[in-house]
Amino acid sequence: MYLIQLNVSGLTENQNRLLYLIDLHTAKATDREGSDRWVRKQALSVLIYEGVIAGIFNYDYAPQSALIENRRVWINVSQEGQSDIELLREEELINALLVSSKSYKPVVLYQVSDKGKETLAQLSRSDKEAVNEFAHKPSSRELLRTAWDGESFWLQSSSGYRKRSTTTDTEDVSYVSSAYIPQCLRYGGRPTLSNAHRAQESGQAGIDNIRDNDLEEIITLNSVSMIVAEYIPFGANQIVQLNNNVGSTERVQGGYISNIIDGDSSGTALELSPELTSVEILDYTQTNHINFEAEIRFREDPGVVQVETFGVSLNAEGTCFYGLQVEAVMSRVKDNISLDHLSRILVDVQQDSSSIVDSVISQYQRDLLELVFIGDAPNRNKINLIIANEITPHLTAGEYMDKGDYENEFKQVIGDTRAAYDITEQDSLIFGSQGLLVCGPHARNYEPLLCAYLQFTTLDLFLQNFFSRIWILNDDLKASKEVVAAIEYDPSALDRSRNRLMTLSNEIILLDQIFGYLSEALEMMEIPPEPPEQAGRSLYQRLEISGMRDQLVRRVNDIKKNLMASQRNLDLLRERVEVETQDKSTQMSSELERNTKELCTLQLSNGDAVRSLKVLHTIFAGMIAFDFLDRITGDWTVVDSAWMTEFFETTIKENILLWFAVSMVAWAIATFAVSKRLFLLNWRSRGTTKLNVSINRNIDTAKLRELILEKEKTIEERRYEEKRQIVKVVYNESLPADWGGAIPSVTLEYDDNNAILLDMIIEYNRRDARKDSILSADELKQKVLHEYENKAVFVIDTDHSKHALAIEKRRSIVSSVSWQEPTK
């Protein structure tokens, strides 16, 4: 233990600096209209870690599983720092606020109290300067705040300065392990093999990459076995398929396994990564269980030596045990294993156990896990059980629960400590939020009770995640109601509603199937009898297995009610979509009927106009012909000339029908000339390229109006509905040279209330354009839309995120972040 020095305030240097750090990120409102500022516990944990790395705090840290934005992540947490936060709360130097997150998990926030402000007034200048140096942007007083991007935490300032935090970079130690399966889970078969003969490998060539060079080892363990356990929905048929997957029934059992799907099973060869897992079958029954050894062959950081062999026990109840015996850690063989090193080994065990079991279970089971853990199943949380033959120092349970160094050490491997008991004078039991630790010379005698306890605690942990997933499903249903309500005015809402209904229906079906597996597992799990010896009875009472089973039964029944309510909400949502669909169809039918009537009326008018035009065409041609002749035979004509008089008298007057014939010929010539001209005009008008483009995109109506003002607007019509204001605008482009010599006409139809551009019609007369500059239909569309993009008319990346389903949010995070293999 390091020497603790108290100053005038009665706090240690670490506690004073921590209080000042909290004060930098919090503030109280100065008046009623102002607002308080609180710092979140998770953000503070990141800042404390950065302070440890910067040498501001004299704390240790260890990796711990945390849920951040519905994603489970391993982050480096200082348990000593968390302990000091609790002490500051007990001394009323900081206030705590409890709220709930979107994932229905509790969120704790802190703020310096008035008493804490008085204490900070006594803080030395050197302590303040030390904290300011790492808490602010270099060479400035811009405070660094934490931000999460889906993969890593960042420290960023208001001016844009960013620095990636290494709090999510877990550290490795070299170690050697052997497979370990408690004897109570075995049903014959050979014993597990030992790697004790390889124990020296981790000390001779192995290193670690721990960034803290001053780890304080307060507690050590001898002869350590670790079991990581979880619940996965299983059944008799799933066990049968699993046995087939790993070759239990074959003559030569086991082999290498991988979760890669062979997309060309009829081909000759398959190429894949050499990072595989070797499986050796120990014992199995066709429908009840399977036990096997799994040797991990994953790539590690340079210099890190990890000999990992797991003992895996899977049963039809759904409990999965992954056990290993620690043979050596670094240069320490078998004994004197520190909890700091064990915490880092547990990260490997938790991550690698997911890879192992995901390789052997069915795709259906992987889909169930992806549903419950919202696409983050590889990082799902599990329960830790640590069994040791001896603990140093050996103290009573009460002495371990000191709210100080001892508890902080235990928290690194089993989470927040809840209770500690003395089973016997030599054996101790410590409960934590993420598991339990049993140590003493008789610890392994309690394996049957401990394994039975793990069965129920893993089911309890899965139920917590399952319950949270149902509430997230209900949030998705609520958001879907808003999407359905938008069908009336949003053209894309109907398709989105149908897709959401399909996704939500599938999720509820799978959740209902998971519920069936949970109910069956509770029926199959047996409560072990109370041991006859005093130590066993004491442990039996402390574990409270029978009471835990009753609680789980009640919780499963409660979840059934929630699941049924979600199903009814989905049915109501489906009915509402059908109603909105019918309303949409009725609206379209009404519009179609109105348009048809208008077309019929227009057709009648067009028919009358065409007939009238034909008559006028004929009369007009005759008038031209006769006017032409009148120029010849009017008041002054050539007939009055001497040379024409004789011809007129002898030819025209004596032949009465001759002039009529001449008149008809003139008429015919005039008719031909006018028809030819009309034909040319019609020919040019029929060279129009017409594009009907369905847009259905959100727009900035102000930008659109600015663009239209630059054009030659010819028509504007508005139709007012209950939730929509449909505007129809027709405009002509103003620069023929930009369009090959022909000016296109653009017709827009948009919803002014909801800022949605519905349709666009582009008309372009290619026969008016220059032959070498005629634009194609695609070029017209691209040119017009490109202008809209340049004028920022379209709202880029329409935000539907508040209505996104939980699984869609997960996919968006995955697609927006450049994922890398987790650091091991």
FIMITI-31898 format. One record per residue (C-alpha): y negated, x negated, z negated; residue in three letters. Coordinates in steps of 0.2 Angstrom, whole numbers, padded with zeros to 4 digits, always signed. Layout:
! residues N
YXZala...
***
This chain:
! residues 824
+0000+0000+0000met-0017-0006+0004tyr-0030-0008-0010leu-0041+0008-0012ile-0059+0004-0016gln-0070+0018-0023leu-0089+0018-0020asn-0103+0028-0029val-0098+0044-0022ser-0080+0043-0029gly-0073+0042-0011leu-0064+0028-0002thr-0072+0020+0013glu-0061+0029+0024asn-0065+0046+0017gln-0084+0042+0017asn-0083+0037+0035arg-0072+0052+0039leu-0085+0064+0031leu-0099+0056+0041tyr-0089+0058+0057leu-0086+0077+0054ile-0105+0078+0050asp-0109+0071+0067leu-0099+0085+0076his-0105+0100+0065thr-0121+0109+0060ala-0127+0124+0051lys-0138+0137+0059ala-0156+0135+0054thr-0160+0154+0055asp-0151+0170+0058arg-0153+0169+0077glu-0145+0152+0077gly-0126+0147+0077ser-0115+0136+0067asp-0106+0122+0075arg-0088+0118+0069trp-0076+0104+0074val-0058+0108+0079arg-0044+0100+0069lys-0036+0094+0086gln-0052+0086+0092ala-0055+0078+0075leu-0037+0071+0075ser-0041+0063+0092val-0057+0055+0085leu-0048+0049+0070ile-0035+0040+0081tyr-0049+0032+0091glu-0057+0027+0075gly-0041+0018+0070val-0039+0009+0087ile-0058+0004+0085ala-0054-0003+0067gly-0066+0010+0059ile-0052+0018+0049phe-0038+0009+0039asn-0025+0022+0044tyr-0008+0022+0051asp-0003+0034+0065tyr+0013+0041+0072ala+0018+0052+0087pro+0019+0071+0083gln+0022+0086+0094ser+0007+0097+0096ala+0004+0113+0106leu-0012+0111+0117ile-0017+0125+0129glu+0001+0132+0129asn+0008+0115+0133arg+0018+0104+0120arg+0012+0086+0120val+0016+0071+0110trp+0000+0064+0103ile-0003+0050+0090asn-0008+0058+0073val-0014+0049+0058ser-0006+0058+0043gln-0016+0048+0031glu-0032+0054+0040gly-0025+0072+0039gln-0022+0069+0020ser-0040+0063+0018asp-0046+0079+0027ile-0036+0090+0014glu-0044+0080+0000leu-0061+0083+0007leu-0057+0101+0007arg-0050+0101-0011glu-0067+0092-0016glu-0076+0106-0007glu-0085+0093+0004leu-0080+0102+0020ile-0077+0120+0024asn-0062+0126+0034ala-0062+0141+0047leu-0046+0149+0053leu-0046+0157+0070val-0033+0162+0083ser-0031+0154+0100ser-0027+0162+0117lys-0009+0157+0114ser-0009+0166+0097tyr-0008+0150+0087lys-0019+0147+0072pro-0033+0135+0075val-0042+0126+0061val-0060+0121+0061leu-0070+0110+0049tyr-0089+0109+0044gln-0097+0099+0031val-0103+0109+0016ser-0119+0108+0006asp-0110+0097-0007lys-0104+0086+0007gly-0122+0084+0013lys-0127+0078-0004glu-0113+0066-0004thr-0118+0059+0013leu-0135+0055+0007ala-0127+0041-0004gln-0117+0034+0011leu-0121+0016+0015ser-0130+0011+0031arg-0116+0000+0036ser-0103+0014+0036asp-0115+0025+0046lys-0117+0011+0059glu-0099+0008+0060ala-0095+0026+0064val-0110+0028+0076asn-0104+0013+0086glu-0087+0021+0091phe-0093+0039+0090ala-0107+0037+0103his-0108+0032+0121lys-0110+0013+0121pro-0129+0007+0119ser-0135+0025+0117ser-0135+0039+0104arg-0125+0052+0115glu-0111+0059+0105leu-0094+0058+0112leu-0084+0074+0112arg-0066+0077+0116thr-0061+0086+0132ala-0043+0091+0138trp-0039+0090+0157asp-0021+0096+0155gly-0013+0079+0153glu-0025+0068+0143ser-0039+0069+0131phe-0056+0061+0136trp-0071+0056+0126leu-0086+0061+0136gln-0105+0062+0133ser-0118+0074+0139ser-0124+0062+0153ser-0107+0061+0161gly-0099+0046+0153tyr-0080+0047+0151arg-0067+0037+0143lys-0049+0041+0142arg-0041+0042+0125ser-0024+0034+0123thr-0019+0047+0110thr-0006+0054+0121thr+0002+0038+0126asp+0017+0037+0114thr+0024+0020+0109glu+0041+0012+0110asp+0052+0001+0099val+0068-0008+0104ser+0083+0000+0096tyr+0102+0002+0098val+0111+0018+0094ser+0128+0025+0094ser+0134+0043+0097ala+0135+0054+0082tyr+0143+0071+0080ile+0146+0078+0062pro+0165+0080+0059gln+0162+0099+0056cys+0158+0101+0074leu+0173+0092+0081arg+0189+0101+0087tyr+0200+0086+0090gly+0198+0073+0103gly+0195+0054+0101arg+0181+0048+0089pro+0164+0043+0096thr+0162+0025+0101leu+0151+0013+0092ser+0138+0001+0099asn+0137-0009+0082ala+0143-0024+0092his+0127-0023+0102arg+0115-0022+0087ala+0108-0039+0090gln+0101-0035+0107glu+0086-0025+0100ser+0081-0040+0090gly+0085-0055+0102gln+0076-0049+0117ala+0068-0032+0112gly+0049-0030+0108ile+0038-0015+0104asp+0022-0009+0112asn+0014-0002+0096ile-0005-0004+0096arg-0007-0004+0077asp-0003-0022+0072asn-0004-0018+0053asp+0009-0004+0050leu+0012-0001+0032glu+0030+0002+0028glu+0030+0012+0012ile+0048+0020+0014ile+0063+0013+0022thr+0081+0020+0025leu+0098+0013+0026asn+0112+0018+0037ser+0102+0032+0046val+0109+0046+0057ser+0098+0058+0066met+0101+0075+0074ile+0089+0084+0085val+0094+0102+0087ala+0088+0117+0097glu+0093+0134+0103tyr+0096+0138+0121ile+0102+0155+0127pro+0121+0153+0129phe+0136+0164+0131gly+0154+0163+0135ala+0152+0162+0154asn+0138+0149+0152gln+0150+0138+0142ile+0164+0140+0156val+0151+0135+0169gln+0145+0120+0159leu+0163+0114+0157asn+0165+0115+0176asn+0148+0106+0178asn+0153+0091+0168val+0171+0091+0174gly+0180+0095+0157ser+0195+0103+0166thr+0197+0089+0179glu+0210+0076+0178arg+0196+0062+0176val+0183+0070+0165gln+0165+0066+0164gly+0155+0054+0175gly+0137+0053+0179tyr+0126+0069+0179ile+0109+0074+0186ser+0100+0090+0188asn+0095+0086+0206ile+0099+0101+0218ile+0109+0095+0234asp+0100+0103+0248gly+0113+0096+0261asp+0130+0098+0253ser+0138+0097+0270ser+0130+0080+0274gly+0138+0063+0272thr+0127+0054+0258ala+0114+0058+0245leu+0100+0046+0239glu+0093+0048+0222leu+0085+0039+0207ser+0097+0027+0198pro+0091+0034+0182glu+0106+0044+0177leu+0116+0049+0162thr+0134+0045+0160ser+0145+0058+0151val+0162+0056+0142glu+0170+0072+0136ile+0176+0071+0118leu+0183+0089+0116asp+0180+0107+0122tyr+0186+0124+0122thr+0185+0135+0138gln+0173+0148+0131thr+0167+0142+0114asn+0160+0124+0114his+0160+0107+0121ile+0157+0090+0113asn+0153+0074+0124phe+0145+0057+0123glu+0130+0054+0134ala+0124+0036+0138glu+0105+0036+0144ile+0101+0024+0158arg+0082+0027+0160phe+0070+0014+0164arg+0059+0007+0150glu+0044-0003+0149asp+0046-0022+0152pro+0053-0030+0136gly+0058-0014+0128val+0077-0014+0125val+0084+0003+0121gln+0103+0006+0120val+0104+0025+0119glu+0120+0034+0117thr+0120+0052+0111phe+0133+0063+0104gly+0130+0081+0111val+0138+0097+0104ser+0135+0113+0113leu+0142+0130+0107asn+0142+0148+0113ala+0130+0153+0100glu+0117+0143+0108gly+0114+0129+0096thr+0113+0112+0104cys+0115+0096+0093phe+0110+0079+0099tyr+0115+0066+0087gly+0114+0047+0086leu+0118+0034+0073gln+0104+0020+0072val+0113+0003+0073glu+0097-0007+0074ala+0079-0006+0076val+0070-0022+0082met+0077-0036+0071ser+0083-0024+0058arg+0102-0021+0059val+0108-0004+0051lys+0097-0005+0035asp+0079-0006+0030asn+0074+0005+0044ile+0055+0011+0042ser+0049+0029+0045leu+0036+0022+0057asp+0049+0016+0069his+0060+0031+0066leu+0045+0042+0071ser+0044+0033+0088arg+0063+0034+0091ile+0062+0053+0088leu+0050+0055+0102val+0063+0046+0114asp+0077+0057+0107val+0067+0073+0109gln+0062+0069+0127gln+0079+0062+0132asp+0089+0076+0125ser+0079+0088+0136ser+0084+0078+0151ser+0102+0077+0146ile+0105+0096+0143val+0094+0101+0158asp+0106+0091+0168ser+0122+0101+0162val+0116+0119+0159ile+0114+0131+0174ser+0099+0135+0184gln+0098+0152+0176tyr+0097+0145+0159gln+0083+0133+0165arg+0074+0148+0172asp+0075+0156+0155leu+0068+0141+0146leu+0054+0139+0159glu+0049+0157+0156leu+0048+0156+0137val+0039+0139+0137phe+0028+0144+0151ile+0033+0131+0163gly+0034+0117+0150asp+0052+0117+0145ala+0055+0098+0146pro+0043+0096+0131asn+0050+0110+0121arg+0050+0107+0102asn+0066+0105+0092lys+0071+0103+0074ile+0075+0085+0066asn+0088+0081+0054leu+0088+0064+0046ile+0103+0058+0035ile+0102+0042+0026ala+0114+0034+0014asn+0100+0026+0004glu+0081+0027+0003ile+0069+0014-0004thr+0061+0017-0016pro+0072+0029-0024his+0061+0042-0034leu+0063+0059-0040thr+0058+0074-0028ala+0042+0077-0038gly+0037+0059-0036glu+0039+0060-0017tyr+0027+0075-0016met+0012+0065-0022asp+0000+0072-0009lys-0003+0054-0004gly+0006+0039+0004asp+0024+0045+0001tyr+0021+0062+0009glu+0011+0054+0023asn+0027+0044+0027glu+0038+0059+0027phe+0026+0069+0038lys+0029+0056+0052gln+0047+0062+0055val+0048+0080+0048ile+0031+0086+0050gly+0020+0094+0036asp+0031+0093+0020thr+0034+0109+0011arg+0046+0105-0003ala+0057+0092-0011ala+0072+0094-0022tyr+0084+0083-0031asp+0102+0089-0026ile+0109+0076-0038thr+0102+0061-0047glu+0106+0050-0032gln+0103+0063-0017asp+0087+0070-0012ser+0081+0084+0000leu+0064+0085+0008ile+0059+0100+0019phe+0046+0098+0033gly+0039+0110+0046ser+0048+0101+0060gln+0065+0097+0050gly+0072+0090+0035leu+0078+0073+0027leu+0093+0071+0016val+0096+0054+0008cys+0108+0048-0004gly+0126+0041-0005pro+0134+0059-0004his+0122+0065+0010ala+0136+0065+0023arg+0146+0077+0012asn+0134+0090+0015tyr+0135+0090+0034glu+0144+0108+0036pro+0129+0116+0026leu+0116+0106+0035leu+0123+0110+0052cys+0124+0129+0048ala+0106+0128+0042tyr+0101+0120+0058leu+0109+0134+0068gln+0097+0147+0059phe+0082+0136+0059thr+0083+0132+0078thr+0085+0151+0081leu+0070+0154+0070asp+0060+0141+0080leu+0065+0149+0097phe+0060+0166+0090leu+0043+0160+0086gln+0041+0154+0104asn+0049+0170+0111phe+0037+0181+0100phe+0022+0171+0106ser+0028+0173+0124arg+0029+0192+0122ile+0011+0192+0117trp+0006+0182+0131ile+0015+0194+0142leu+0005+0208+0135asn-0011+0198+0139asp-0005+0197+0157asp-0003+0216+0157leu-0020+0219+0151lys-0027+0207+0164ala-0017+0216+0177ser-0025+0232+0172lys-0042+0225+0177glu-0035+0219+0194val-0028+0236+0197val-0045+0244+0193ala-0053+0233+0206ala-0042+0241+0220ile-0055+0254+0224glu-0068+0241+0230tyr-0058+0224+0232asp-0048+0223+0248pro-0037+0209+0241ser-0034+0218+0224ala-0019+0229+0230leu-0009+0214+0236asp-0013+0204+0220arg-0008+0219+0210ser+0009+0221+0219arg+0013+0203+0217asn+0009+0203+0199arg+0020+0219+0196leu+0034+0209+0204met+0031+0194+0193thr+0029+0204+0177leu+0044+0215+0181ser+0055+0199+0183asn+0048+0191+0167glu+0052+0207+0157ile+0070+0208+0164ile+0073+0190+0159leu+0065+0192+0142leu+0076+0207+0139asp+0091+0196+0144gln+0086+0183+0132ile+0084+0196+0118phe+0103+0200+0122gly+0108+0182+0119tyr+0098+0181+0103leu+0106+0197+0096ser+0124+0191+0101glu+0120+0174+0093ala+0116+0182+0077leu+0132+0191+0077glu+0142+0176+0081met+0134+0164+0068met+0143+0164+0052glu+0136+0161+0034ile+0146+0147+0027pro+0154+0150+0010pro+0146+0142-0006glu+0154+0125-0010pro+0163+0124-0027pro+0155+0108-0033glu+0139+0108-0042gln+0129+0097-0029ala+0135+0108-0015gly+0130+0124-0024arg+0113+0117-0028ser+0110+0112-0009leu+0117+0129-0004tyr+0104+0138-0015gln+0090+0127-0008arg+0094+0130+0010leu+0094+0149+0007glu+0105+0152+0023ile+0110+0170+0019ser+0092+0175+0016gly+0087+0166+0032met+0100+0176+0042arg+0093+0193+0036asp+0076+0188+0040gln+0081+0183+0058leu+0090+0200+0060val+0074+0209+0055arg+0063+0199+0067arg+0075+0201+0081val+0074+0220+0079asn+0055+0219+0078asp+0054+0209+0094ile+0065+0223+0102lys+0051+0235+0098lys+0038+0224+0106asn+0048+0221+0121leu+0050+0240+0124met+0032+0242+0122ala+0029+0229+0135ser+0041+0238+0147gln+0032+0255+0144arg+0015+0246+0148asn+0022+0239+0164leu+0028+0257+0169asp+0011+0264+0166leu+0003+0249+0176leu+0016+0253+0190arg+0011+0271+0190glu-0007+0267+0191arg-0005+0255+0205val+0004+0270+0214glu-0010+0281+0211val-0023+0269+0217glu-0012+0266+0232thr-0012+0285+0236gln-0031+0286+0233asp-0033+0271+0245lys-0022+0280+0258ser-0031+0296+0256thr-0048+0287+0258gln-0041+0278+0274met-0035+0295+0280ser-0052+0303+0277ser-0061+0288+0286glu-0049+0289+0300leu-0051+0308+0302glu-0070+0306+0301arg-0070+0292+0314asn-0058+0302+0325thr-0070+0317+0325lys-0085+0306+0329glu-0075+0298+0344leu-0070+0316+0350cys-0089+0321+0349thr-0094+0305+0358leu-0080+0307+0371gln-0087+0324+0375leu-0105+0317+0376ser-0099+0303+0387asn-0090+0314+0399gly-0106+0324+0401asp-0116+0309+0403ala-0104+0301+0416val-0105+0317+0427arg-0124+0318+0425ser-0125+0300+0430leu-0114+0303+0445lys-0125+0317+0451val-0141+0307+0448leu-0133+0292+0457his-0130+0302+0473thr-0147+0311+0472ile-0156+0294+0468phe-0148+0286+0483ala-0153+0300+0495gly-0171+0299+0488met-0172+0281+0492ile-0165+0284+0510ala-0177+0298+0513phe-0192+0289+0506asp-0187+0275+0518phe-0187+0287+0533leu-0203+0295+0527asp-0211+0278+0529arg-0206+0279+0547ile-0210+0298+0550thr-0225+0301+0538gly-0243+0302+0541asp-0243+0286+0550trp-0228+0281+0558thr-0222+0272+0573val-0220+0289+0582val-0239+0289+0584asp-0238+0273+0594ser-0238+0275+0613ala-0222+0265+0615trp-0213+0276+0603met-0219+0293+0609thr-0209+0293+0624glu-0193+0288+0615phe-0197+0301+0601phe-0200+0315+0613glu-0185+0311+0625thr-0172+0306+0612thr-0175+0313+0595ile-0184+0330+0599lys-0172+0334+0613glu-0156+0328+0602asn-0158+0338+0586ile-0144+0331+0577leu-0148+0313+0580leu-0161+0311+0567trp-0149+0320+0554phe-0136+0307+0558ala-0149+0293+0556val-0153+0300+0539ser-0135+0301+0533met-0132+0283+0539val-0148+0277+0529ala-0142+0287+0514trp-0125+0279+0515ala-0133+0262+0516ile-0144+0265+0501ala-0129+0272+0491thr-0118+0256+0495phe-0132+0245+0490ala-0135+0254+0473val-0116+0255+0470ser-0114+0237+0473lys-0128+0233+0461arg-0120+0244+0448leu-0103+0236+0451phe-0110+0219+0448leu-0118+0225+0432leu-0102+0233+0426asn-0092+0217+0431trp-0103+0206+0420arg-0102+0219+0406ser-0083+0219+0406arg-0083+0200+0403gly-0086+0202+0385thr-0075+0193+0372thr-0073+0204+0357lys-0067+0197+0340leu-0062+0208+0325asn-0061+0197+0310val-0055+0203+0293ser-0064+0192+0280ile-0062+0200+0263asn-0071+0185+0254arg-0083+0185+0240asn-0101+0181+0246ile-0118+0177+0239asp-0127+0192+0245thr-0144+0184+0243ala-0139+0169+0255lys-0132+0182+0267leu-0148+0191+0268arg-0158+0175+0271glu-0146+0171+0285leu-0149+0188+0293ile-0167+0187+0292leu-0166+0171+0303glu-0158+0182+0317lys-0163+0196+0328glu-0157+0211+0318lys-0154+0227+0329thr-0145+0239+0317ile-0143+0241+0298glu-0133+0256+0291glu-0129+0259+0273arg-0115+0270+0265arg-0116+0274+0247tyr-0100+0277+0237glu-0095+0278+0219glu-0092+0259+0216lys-0096+0252+0233arg-0112+0251+0244gln-0106+0247+0262ile-0119+0239+0273val-0116+0237+0292lys-0128+0225+0300val-0129+0221+0319val-0139+0205+0324tyr-0140+0194+0339asn-0140+0175+0339glu-0157+0168+0345ser-0153+0152+0354leu-0143+0154+0370pro-0141+0136+0373ala-0131+0134+0357asp-0118+0147+0364trp-0116+0141+0382gly-0131+0151+0389gly-0124+0168+0382ala-0131+0176+0366ile-0117+0183+0355pro-0119+0199+0345ser-0112+0199+0327val-0108+0215+0317thr-0105+0213+0299leu-0098+0225+0286glu-0100+0220+0268tyr-0100+0228+0250asp-0117+0225+0243asp-0112+0230+0225asn-0097+0219+0224asn-0103+0205+0235ala-0088+0206+0247ile-0089+0202+0265leu-0076+0214+0273leu-0076+0213+0292asp-0085+0204+0306met-0085+0209+0324ile-0091+0196+0337ile-0096+0201+0355glu-0099+0187+0367tyr-0101+0189+0386asn-0093+0174+0394arg-0099+0179+0412arg-0117+0177+0406asp-0113+0159+0400ala-0112+0144+0410arg-0095+0141+0417lys-0094+0123+0410asp-0099+0129+0392ser-0090+0145+0390ile-0083+0147+0372leu-0066+0153+0368ser-0062+0166+0354ala-0056+0153+0342asp-0072+0142+0345glu-0083+0158+0343leu-0075+0162+0326lys-0076+0144+0320gln-0094+0142+0325lys-0100+0158+0316val-0089+0155+0300leu-0095+0137+0300his-0113+0143+0300glu-0109+0154+0285tyr-0101+0140+0276glu-0116+0128+0279asn-0128+0142+0273lys-0117+0143+0257ala-0114+0162+0260val-0096+0161+0255phe-0093+0159+0236val-0081+0144+0236ile-0065+0146+0225asp-0067+0164+0220thr-0063+0164+0201asp-0048+0175+0197his-0043+0163+0183ser-0047+0176+0169lys-0034+0188+0177his-0021+0174+0181ala-0004+0176+0174leu+0002+0163+0161ala+0014+0155+0173ile+0000+0154+0186glu-0011+0145+0174lys+0002+0133+0171arg+0005+0130+0189arg-0014+0128+0192ser-0014+0114+0179ile+0001+0105+0186val-0007+0106+0204ser-0024+0100+0198ser-0018+0085+0188val-0010+0070+0196ser+0006+0070+0185trp+0015+0054+0181gln+0031+0050+0172glu+0029+0052+0153pro+0026+0035+0145thr+0042+0029+0136lys
***
